[in-house]
């Protein structure tokens, strides 16, 4: 596996890690529409919810995830810009650009080795690998080496194509999921508390001690 393929694998891991860091679990809540803010604030006033808290709710755009995915499908990275995740766009461009470069490089090397090998089989001795030193001492690269180089570059080229397609698909999925998560609301009142408790066993009349974990939303 050559250095270019390792570079492509590194780009794939970099893009995947950036995607994994951004994909966080959030609690889904129904968002009120803009027209319902005033009435909702009045109904919730008795429950201790202020108008400022209600007014912070954002109107849901159900087409946003589809738009983000469509933009990323048309031009990788554009969906991330639509979601205002500007730092992701260079990662997308770098990862997919690296994949295209590695594919192009290996495809060129494959064609060079293939053409030279075909001329060797036809009995010609004028291919670019036959006399690299220019001293007329015979084939500097054997036919077997050309065949092996042809197989290796073809394998690396095909692998680069698969990884590039995976990066392109991951770019679309990332834009779609990110647009979905942006419309979810997470309360700032999330809390986890541990409370000790004491219970009496009704059969043995012995106390049972324990610890309870309470999660508040």
C-alpha positions as MATLAB code, in Angstrom:
seq = 'XXXXXXXXXXXXXXXXXXXXXXXXXXXXXXXXXXXXXXXXXXXXXXXXXXXXXXXXXXXXXXXXXXXXXXXXXXXXXXXXXXXXXXXXXXXXXXXXXXXXXXXXXXXXXXXXXXXXXXXXXXXXXXXXXXXXXXXXXXXXXXXXXXXXXXXXXXXXXXXXXXXXXXXXXXXXXXXXXXXXXXXXXXXXXXXXXXXXXXXXXXXXXXXXXXXXXXXXX';
ca = [
       0.000    0.000    0.000;
       1.634    3.245   -1.090;
       1.894    6.547    0.751;
      -0.938    8.139   -1.212;
      -3.350    5.432   -0.093;
      -2.283    5.880    3.519;
      -2.912    9.612    3.105;
      -6.419    8.866    1.861;
      -7.132    6.568    4.807;
      -5.924    9.306    7.164;
      -8.297   11.799    5.509;
     -11.168    9.340    5.922;
     -10.435    8.890    9.630;
     -10.130   12.662   10.094;
     -13.481   13.303    8.446;
     -15.127   10.480   10.404;
     -13.815   11.810   13.719;
     -15.096   15.310   12.918;
     -18.482   13.847   12.112;
     -18.577   11.731   15.298;
     -17.725   14.683   17.537;
     -20.583   16.737   16.115;
     -23.229   13.987   16.326;
     -24.451   14.258   19.950;
     -27.633   12.906   21.519;
     -30.164   15.619   22.288;
     -33.579   15.451   23.913;
     -36.363   16.051   21.386;
     -39.090   18.491   22.283;
     -41.928   19.893   20.214;
     -41.215   23.495   19.204;
     -44.097   25.998   19.317;
     -44.818   28.016   16.205;
     -44.134   31.732   16.208;
     -47.827   32.628   16.269;
     -48.371   30.555   19.417;
     -45.683   32.221   21.553;
     -47.952   34.790   23.229;
     -50.692   32.329   24.189;
     -48.157   29.734   25.316;
     -46.408   32.271   27.535;
     -49.709   33.159   29.219;
     -50.609   29.508   29.823;
     -47.192   28.706   31.272;
     -46.900   31.834   33.413;
     -48.506   30.031   36.358;
     -45.930   27.259   36.089;
     -42.979   29.585   36.598;
     -41.898   29.779   32.949;
     -41.103   33.338   31.889;
     -41.908   34.919   28.559;
     -38.194   35.280   27.799;
     -37.719   31.504   28.029;
     -40.603   30.888   25.671;
     -39.520   33.567   23.213;
     -36.169   31.826   22.785;
     -37.910   28.946   20.993;
     -37.121   28.838   17.308;
     -39.528   28.030   14.547;
     -38.944   24.616   12.992;
     -38.074   24.438    9.323;
     -38.955   20.860    8.306;
     -37.210   21.270    4.940;
     -33.844   22.277    6.435;
     -32.431   18.703    6.660;
     -33.471   17.965    3.085;
     -31.950   21.207    1.848;
     -28.693   20.547    3.682;
     -28.455   17.038    2.214;
     -29.297   18.336   -1.274;
     -26.655   21.060   -1.102;
     -24.014   18.575    0.035;
     -24.985   16.227   -2.776;
     -24.595   19.007   -5.354;
     -21.339   20.348   -3.895;
     -19.659   18.573   -0.956;
     -19.274   20.953    1.965;
     -22.088   23.255    0.874;
     -24.553   21.585    3.242;
     -22.183   22.170    6.144;
     -21.986   25.844    5.191;
     -25.805   25.941    5.039;
     -25.862   24.569    8.605;
     -23.317   27.257    9.600;
     -20.728   24.621   10.450;
     -18.099   26.484    8.510;
     -15.170   24.623   10.081;
     -16.412   21.364    8.573;
     -16.259   22.522    4.953;
     -12.437   22.485    4.690;
     -12.402   18.986    6.208;
     -14.896   17.780    3.605;
     -12.975   19.383    0.742;
      -9.650   18.062    1.997;
     -10.913   14.510    2.514;
     -12.722   14.200   -0.820;
      -9.970   16.089   -2.651;
      -7.386   13.681   -1.248;
      -9.491   10.750   -2.408;
      -9.743   12.145   -5.923;
      -6.002   12.813   -6.032;
      -5.089    9.289   -4.869;
      -7.497    7.773   -7.393;
      -6.101    9.890  -10.231;
      -2.482    9.133   -9.298;
      -2.980    5.376   -9.148;
      -5.039    5.384  -12.336;
      -2.197    7.151  -14.168;
       0.405    4.717  -12.840;
      -1.846    1.785  -13.725;
      -2.184    2.953  -17.311;
       1.585    3.460  -17.646;
       2.365   -0.039  -16.391;
      -0.450   -1.558  -18.453;
       0.644    0.072  -21.719;
       4.260   -0.931  -21.190;
       3.282   -4.500  -20.326;
       1.091   -4.807  -23.407;
       3.960   -3.634  -25.635;
       6.278   -6.173  -24.013;
       3.806   -8.948  -24.797;
       3.613   -7.703  -28.399;
       7.414   -7.987  -28.712;
       8.317   -4.274  -28.595;
      11.287   -2.997  -26.601;
      10.596    0.733  -26.792;
       8.395    1.279  -23.706;
       9.383    3.862  -21.110;
      10.484    1.248  -18.569;
      12.664   -0.837  -20.858;
      15.794    1.314  -20.836;
      15.537    3.781  -17.956;
      19.306    4.315  -17.772;
      19.660    4.912  -21.488;
      22.661    2.603  -21.760;
      20.970   -0.026  -23.937;
      21.714   -2.782  -21.425;
      18.322   -4.436  -21.686;
      15.069   -4.161  -19.696;
      15.621   -2.225  -16.509;
      12.117   -3.206  -15.360;
      11.123   -6.782  -16.064;
       7.774   -7.829  -17.505;
       6.938   -9.543  -14.218;
       7.570   -6.308  -12.325;
       5.306   -4.434  -14.749;
       2.555   -6.976  -14.234;
       2.881   -6.714  -10.453;
       2.884   -2.902  -10.602;
      -0.228   -3.025  -12.770;
      -2.070   -5.207  -10.258;
      -1.006   -3.118   -7.246;
      -1.955    0.223   -8.751;
      -5.282   -1.168   -9.948;
      -6.075   -2.420   -6.445;
      -5.107    0.893   -4.845;
      -7.084    2.820   -7.460;
     -10.243    0.809   -6.836;
      -9.867    1.124   -3.065;
      -9.407    4.886   -3.390;
     -12.618    5.059   -5.418;
     -14.581    3.160   -2.765;
     -13.259    5.363    0.050;
     -13.974    8.547   -1.923;
     -17.566    7.453   -2.524;
     -17.901    6.659    1.201;
     -16.597   10.133    2.079;
     -19.079   11.712   -0.326;
     -21.962    9.772    1.254;
     -20.745   10.611    4.767;
     -20.685   14.283    3.795;
     -24.381   14.109    2.841;
     -25.356   12.169    5.973;
     -23.477   14.585    8.200;
     -25.252   17.608    6.723;
     -28.666   15.957    7.058;
     -28.188   14.759   10.654;
     -26.656   18.045   11.748;
     -29.631   19.978   10.355;
     -31.979   17.675   12.288;
     -30.102   18.105   15.572;
     -30.017   21.885   15.246;
     -33.831   21.964   15.499;
     -33.952   20.070   18.756;
     -34.101   21.853   22.072;
     -32.068   20.802   25.088;
     -33.058   22.206   28.438;
     -30.415   23.961   30.520;
     -31.979   22.406   33.645;
     -30.545   18.927   33.071;
     -29.146   17.562   36.315;
     -28.040   14.277   37.857;
     -28.251   13.778   41.589;
     -27.429   10.870   43.910;
     -29.633   10.469   46.999;
     -29.166    7.876   49.774;
     -32.237    6.037   50.930;
     -33.267    3.782   53.831;
     -35.908    1.094   53.469;
     -37.311   -1.384   55.972;
     -37.786   -4.957   54.813;
     -41.390   -5.911   55.800;
     -40.494   -9.591   56.221;
     -37.288   -9.409   58.243;
     -37.848   -5.935   59.719;
     -34.240   -5.163   58.839;
     -33.139   -1.870   57.291;
     -31.928   -1.789   53.696;
     -29.506    0.916   52.686;
     -28.917    2.123   49.150;
     -28.240    4.952   46.763;
     -30.686    6.343   44.183;
     -29.694    8.244   41.046;
     -32.177   10.954   40.080;
     -32.075   12.532   36.616;
     -33.953   15.815   36.191;
     -34.970   17.162   32.772;
];
